[in-house]
Amino acid sequence: MTQTAFKRVCIVGAGAIGGWLGAGVARAGCAVSVLARGATLAALQGSGLQLQSGPADDLRTETHAVQASASAAALGPQDLVVIAVKAPALREVALQLGPLLTDDTVVLTAMNGVPWWFLNSFGGALQGRRLHAVDADGAIGSMIAPSRIVGAVVHASCSVLAPAVVRHGFGNRIIVGEPSGAMTPRATDLANLLTRAGFDAPLTPHIQREIWFKLWGNMTVNPVSAITGANSHQIIDDELVRGFCSHVMLEAKAIGAQLGLVIEQQPEDRHAVTRRLGAFKTSMLQDVEAGRPVELDALVGAVRELGVLTGVATPWTDALLGLGRLQARVRGLY
């Protein structure tokens, strides 16, 4: 695929990250469409996609006209499909994507946690294994061919102020890479597109390592905040809770080592990074407060499953998953 081939881009999931990405590729000259529904669809059709950025005393707003529909067939074939939905919604979304896909369409995943394709072309003896925690019946993998996937790890803070109105806070990094680690022309072209769109977009031959390292930090703070209602500083400041998080992280670190995803840091190093980000409310806590399904399976359930597959015991991870799952079930969010 040549660089000019990424002309038609469809955003699936125009929330905080999807809206931010959509505004960027529109700025780069792509024809952007959005698969959406409800209030977001109405706002996109009426006012376009709006992105706010910069400090409060110098706030900048950009508006981009996009083609928006609840029907993939109405949007038609795309060169690039960006999936930025929350993990619990992915199966339903995957079943709708067919009309967007040609033989050459690339699917870029910009999601939290362990993706369904994590062991595609990777994992040694586990290569090709389906992770039941994130694709229980294989429907996602069957609807989105592995050959289409390019992975992305987003390091940015964005929020939705209103339907189709996104506020960019901090961070501007989108790491991209092929699951196989190959530095392919299409991955290079995609990184170049994102760079032209204004993102810091390095291309890596180790996308699973980038996914695992980001997960290592948020697989604990997210569910603990959802269970307790605490912000990130309150979690880190409680010695017992911070210690619990550290035990979970050490189990994930051991699993990563078995997969060749070595983490050199210790949990306290990552806690220090979390503290420097300020006292923030995690995305999972925001989901609980809004009554939305939580991403426990992608953030914690898949780690537990990989522990079983690699022979690493995960009692602390099991406890976190059990508590988070029970809390979510009681609230009807799992």
N, C-alpha and C positions, 0 to 999 in steps of 0.2 A: 504494500500500500504506500503510495507516495504521500508527501507532506500535504499536497493540495487536496488529497482525497478526504480529509476530515472537514468537509464543508457542512454537512448536515449532522447536527448533534442533538440528541434527545436526552433530557434530564428526567429521570424517573425518581421522584421523591424531591419535590421542590421545597424542602424544609430549610433548616439553617445552612447545612453544608451544601446541599444540592442547589439552593438558590445562589449561594456564593460562587460555586463553580459555574453555574449557568450564566451569571452576569459576566464572569471572566471570559468565557469562550465567546459570548456575544460581543464583548469588547474587542476580541481578537478577530472579529469579522465572520464568525460562523453563523449559519442560519440555525437558530436554536428553537427547539420545540420542547414542550413539557407535557408529560403524562401526569394528569392531576385530576382531582375531583373535589366536590363540595365547595367550601368557601375559598380554598386556594385556587381552584379552577375559575371561579367567578371573578376573583381579583385579578388573575393573570389576563383573562379575556377583557376585563374592563380597564385596568390601569397598567398592565405590563408587570414585569419583574423589577422590583426596586431593591437597591443595595445601598445601605448607609455605611460609611466608614470614616475614620479619623476621630480626633478628640471632640468632646462635646462643644467646645468653643470654636471649632473649625470643622463642623460636620459636613461631609460631602454626600450628596445623594445622586445616584445615577439610575436611570430608568431605561429598560430595554424592552422593546416590543418582541413578544415571542408568540409562536403558534401553540395554543394550549387546547387540550382535549382530554376527555376521559376515555377516549377510544384510540388504541394504538393504530387501528386500521385507518382512522382519519388523519393521523400524523404521517403514516407511510414509512417507507424504507429509510434507514439512517446509515451514516458512515460510522458513527460512534454513539453508543448508548451508555450513559453514566447512571449507574444504580447507586442511589444515595438514600434508600429507605431504611427504616429500622428493621432489624433482623426478623422480628415476628411477622412482618408484612411481606417478607420476600417470596414465600411460596405462592401466594395469591398473585403477586406481581409477575413472577416468572411465567405463570400460565398465560399472561396477557401479551407477552413480548413478541410473539411470532411475527406480526405484521411489520415490526420495526427492523427485522433482521434480513439481510441479504447474505450471500455466501461470504462476503468480505467484511461484514459489520464487526467492529471491535466492541467488546463490552468491558467497561472500566468499572470496577467495584470500589466504592468509597464508603465503607461501612465500618462500624465498630466490631471488635472481637475477631474470632476465628472464622474465616469464610468457609463456605461449603467446599471450595476448590483447594483448600490448604494442602492436601496431600497429592494433588495433581502434579505429576512430573517431579515429585519431591518426597522425601521421607524414608529413603532407603528401603528396608523391608516392608514399610507401611505405604509405600508409593501406590497411589491409586485407590486407597481405602476410602470408602465413604464415611463421613462423620455423621452418625445418626443424630447427634445432638442438634445439628444445624440443617440437616436434610434427611429427615426420618425415613421417608419413603422413596427417596431418590428423585422426586419430581423436579427439584430445582436443577440438579445435574443433567437430567434428561432434556429439559427445556432450553438450557443454556449450555451449548457444547463447550467442553473444556478448551478447544482450540480457539475460541473467541476471547478468552479471558486475559485481561491485563490487570494486575492488582495495583491498588493505590493505598497509601497510608497518609492520612491527613493530620497535620499538626497545626490546628487553627481553632480559635474560639469564635463561634458565631451563634446568634440567637434569632428567633423569629419574633418580630415586634407585632406583626399583624399578618394575616394571610398574604403571601407573596411580597412581604416586606422584611428584608433580612438586615440585621446589624452585624457587621464584622468587628470583632473585638481586637484580638491579637493573634499573631501567628500567620504565616503565609506559605507554609511548606506543604507540598504534595509530592511524596516519593512514589515513583511508579516503577513497575518491573514485571517481567514475564514470570509466571509460576515456575517455568523450567530454568530460569536464570539466564536464558539466552538474551543477548543484546541485539534484538531483532530490529530491522528497519521500522516496523510499525510502532514498536515501543519507543524508539528514538524519535520518530515523528510526533508521537503523542506527547512526549516530554517537551519537544520543541514547541508544540501548540500551547501547552500549559505555560511555558516560559513567555511566549508572546502574549498570553493572556494576563501576564503580570504576576504569576506565581513563581515561587522558588521551587522548581520541579526537577530534582535530580533523578537520573535513571540508575537503578540498582540491579545487580545480578543476584541479590539476596532479599527478595521482597518478603519471604516468610520470616526472616530474621527481623525485619523492620516491624512486621505485624506483631511478632511475639514480644518485642521490646516495648512497643506501645501498650500492648495488652497487659504486660507485667505491672504497669503502673495503675491502669484503671480497672482491672478485674476485681480489685478489693474495694477501693474507695467508692466506686459506683454502687455496688449492692449494699455495702454497709450504710451509705447515705440513704439509700432507699428504705432500708429497714428502720433506721433510727431517726431520719429527718434531719441529720446533722450536715453542716457544710464541711468542706475539706479541712479547714483549720481545726474545727472541733474534733474531727476524727483523729488527726495527727497529734493533737495536743493531749488526747487521752492515752496515757501510757499503756493501759491494758488493751485497748482497741488497736492502737498502733502495733503492739506486739502480736496480736491476732493476725493483723494484715501481713506482718512480716513472715509469720509461719506459712501462710497461704502462698506468699511470693517465693519462699524458698522451695516449696513443692513445685511451683511452676518453673522455677529456675532449673530444678533437677530434671523435669520433663524436657525442657528445652535442650539441656545438655545431651540427652539421649537422642534427640533429633538433629544434633549438630547446630543448635541455635544457642550458642554459648552467651551468657550474660556475665560480664565481668563485674558489674556493680553488686553491692549488697543492698538489702531493702532500705536501710537507713539513708543510703545515698539517694534513692528514689524518693523517699519521704521528704528529703530536703528540697528536691526539685518541685514536688507538689506544693510545699509550703511557699516557695517563691512565686507560684502562680496566683497567690492571694486566696482569700476565703471565698471560694466559689461553690455554687450549688451544682451538683453533678447532673448530667443529662438523665440518668436513671431516676434520680429524685424528682426532677421536673416531670418525667413521664408518670410517676406515681401520683404526684399532685394533680396532674391533668387527667388522670384516669385512663392513661394509655398503657398497652401491654409493654412489659419490660423485656430487656435483651439478655436475660439471665443465661439462656442456652449458649449464645455466642460468646459471652464473656466468661462464664464459669462452667457451664455444662460441657462444653467442648474440651476444656482443660481437664476436667475429670475423666472424660472419655479417653483423651490422649494419655493420661496417667495409666489407665487400664491397659491400653495398647502397648505402652513402653515398659510396663512393669514397675512403675513408680507409685508407691503408696501415697494417698492424698486425703488423710483424715481431716485436715484443716479445711481443704477445699470442699470436701464433702459436707462439712458443717456449714460453711458459707452458702453452698448451693441449697442445702436443705432449709435453712432459715429464710433465705431470700425467696425460695420457691413457695414456702408455706405462707409467708407474708403476702406474696403476690396472689396466690390462690384465694386467700381470705378476702382480698380486695377485688377479685375477679379480673386480675390483670395477667394471668398466666394460663 
